[in-house]
Amino acid sequence: QVQLVESGGGLVQPGGSLRLSCAASGIIFSAYQMGWYRQAPGKQRELVATITSDGITKYADSVKGRFPISRDNDKNTVYLQMNSLKSEDTAVYYCNANLRPRLDYWGKGTLVTVSS
């Protein structure tokens, strides 16, 4: 059974930082592209950042330079370090694991609220 469990969300002031973690089980983690997506109230889910099995990263323009993504294959965990947070970063953040179309998995999400 595949499980992706996100943690690290919460309430933070503008300009602050948070680190999200996603622990994976039930998959060969090192083979998967891992990613973070987010969905703000009333909006569609959007890509935040992805990291391939080879460590190649991709970012949304809105977070480039602020939200580095990383992975630890020994711990089966992917991270999203969120710096210089803005109110528009408020959303539910979802972890994704993808190997091919039929091997695509999602976590349940963790809420990040940026507010003073």
Secondary structure, 3 states (H helix, E strand, C coil): CCEEEEECCEEECCCCCEEEEEEEECCCHHHCEEEEEEECCCCCCEEEEEECCCCCEEECCCCCCCCCEEEECCCCEEEEEECCCCHHHCEEEEEEEEEECCEEEECCCEEEEECC
